[in-house]
């Protein structure tokens, strides 16, 4: 069951330590033209931001009672590989644990689905676009996640 909610209702569910971070991220995305929708699905609160130029989702924020994750749709990741090289080891490990992209590996996923084919820190990843760049938000990685989002949106603006 889906229920549409407001940003304020979404923000109420954010851990108090991350409210300013999410508010800042929200403002950044809105100021860059993203359209947003918030909803409650089962026991998860979801914020989905669409980029105006590509009309495709840029990021999704997932909130549960005990976690917050951000999925970045890094369609242009191959253009900022130098940035990906600077990702902390725990974020690279998260990428490594993500589902492999069946379209890239053996062509068995949907015809319009393609994931990420990147090399980071001498490791080759062919990961699903829906889980390849989905990270738990922590004190240690939240600034890196924001930088990742800025890289992707900046690239989308130039295309």
N, C-alpha and C positions, 0 to 999 in steps of 0.2 A: 504494500500500500504506500502511495506517495502523497505527501502533503507539502504544498508550497509554504515556505516560511520567509520571513523578512531577514535582512542582514542583522538587525538587532537581536532577533530570536536566535540566529546562528551564533552571534558573538556571545550570547549568554551561556552557551554550551562550551566555549573555549576556556581552557585552563587559565586561571587568573595570571599566570606567569607569561602567557602568550597573547593576551588580549591586545597589547600595543603592537606586537609583531603582526598579528592578523589585520588589525586596523590599518597599519602602514602598508602592508601588502595589498589589501583591498583598495586603498586610495591610489596606490601606484598603478594597479591594473585598470581601475576606472579612469584615471587621468590619461592612460594610454589607449582609451577608447574601447576597452573590453566591455562586453555585455555580460551580466551575471544573473544566475538564478540559484536560489537556495531551496532545498527540499529535505524532508525527512523521509528516508526509506528504511522500513523496518526499524532497526535501532541505531541507524547511522545518519548523521547530518552531513549533507553534501553541498558544497559551494562549487559551481561550475562557471568558469570564465571563458568566454569566447572572444577570440581576436577579431576585430572588425574587418580587417583587410582580407584575411584568409577565410573568415567565417567558420573557422575550425576552433575546436577547444584548445586553449592554451594551457590551462592548469585546472586541476580539480583538488579541492580540499576535502578530506574525509575526517569526520569527528565521531568518535565513539566515547563511551564513558571513561575509557582508560587510555586512549591514544589519539594522536593526530598525525595524519599522513598527507603529503602533498604529491600529487602525480603531475609531472611536467611532460607535456607533449612536445618533445624535443625534435620536431620535424627537420630542423636545420642543424642538428648536432654535429654533422660532418664539417660545418663551416667554423666551428669554434672548438676544435679538438685540443688546441693549446689550453683552453680553460678546463676541459674535461680532465686533462693531465694533472690539474691541481686539486681535483676532488680528494677529500680525506679518504683514507683507507676504508673506513666503515661504510661510506657511501658507495665505493667501488664494490665492496662485498655485497651490498644490497643489490646492485646491478647484477652481479654474478649469480645471485640466488633467484633472480626474476625468471619468469618463463621465457623459454626460447621462442623466437619468431618462426613459426612453421612455414610461413610464406617464403622467408629468406632461405631457410634450411632445405626444405623439400617441396615447396609450392603447394602445401595441403591446406592452407588457411583460405579465407575468403579472397576473391579476385581483387578487391579494392583495399585489402589490408596489407600493410607492409610495416615492418618494425625498424629497429635501429641497427645498423651495421657499423660499429665503431671499434677503434682500438684505444684502450686506456691503460697506461702504465704497462705496456708490452703484452696486454691481454686482449684477445679478440672477442667481442661480444656481438651476438646476433639475437637481440632481445625484442620481445613483444612490445608494441607501442602502448599497450595498456598497463604493463607492469614494469617495463624496462627502466623507467626513471621515476619510480614511486618510492618516496623516502619518508621514514618516520621523522617527525620534526623534533629536534633536540636542541638544547642550549648550544651544543658544539657545532651543529650543522645548519642552523637556521639562516645565518648570514650567507652561507654558501648556496643554499637553496634559493634565496632571493637573487643572488648574483646569477645563478643558472637561469632563473626566470627572466632577468633583465637581458641576458645574452640572447635567449630565444625570441623575446618580443622585439628586441632591437633588430634582429635579423629579419623577422617577419615584416617590420616596417619598411625595410629596404627592398623587399621583393614586389 
